Amino acid sequence: MREQLAHLLDFAANPWVQIQVLPFSVGRHTGMMGPFTLLRFDDDRV
């Protein structure tokens, strides 16, 4: 797990990467059923 966290920290150093953590209190998230990618673009990038 330590290596996984180090890998995430390396990616988080990039300005285009945003890592968000959901607490267990929000309940089950759809993405917990498997890997997913969420892409969101600002209006000025389209």
C-alpha positions in Angstrom: 0.0 0.0 0.0 2.9 2.3 0.7 4.0 2.0 -3.0 0.5 2.7 -4.2 0.3 5.9 -2.1 3.8 7.0 -3.4 2.6 6.4 -6.9 -0.5 8.6 -6.3 1.6 11.3 -4.8 3.8 11.3 -7.9 0.8 11.7 -10.2 -0.7 14.4 -7.9 2.3 16.6 -8.6 1.0 17.0 -12.2 -1.2 20.1 -12.7 -3.7 18.2 -14.8 -4.3 15.5 -12.1 -6.8 15.9 -9.3 -7.2 13.2 -6.7 -10.3 13.3 -4.6 -11.1 11.0 -1.6 -14.7 10.2 -0.6 -15.3 9.3 3.0 -17.1 6.1 3.8 -20.0 8.1 5.3 -21.2 9.2 1.8 -22.1 5.6 1.1 -21.4 3.3 -1.9 -20.2 5.1 -5.0 -20.8 3.7 -8.5 -17.1 3.7 -9.2 -16.4 1.2 -6.4 -17.7 -1.6 -8.7 -14.5 -1.2 -10.9 -12.1 1.2 -12.4 -13.4 4.4 -13.9 -12.1 7.7 -15.3 -14.0 10.9 -14.9 -13.1 13.6 -17.5 -14.3 17.1 -17.0 -13.2 20.0 -19.2 -13.5 23.7 -18.6 -15.5 25.6 -21.2 -12.4 27.4 -22.5 -10.7 24.1 -23.3 -13.4 22.8 -25.7 
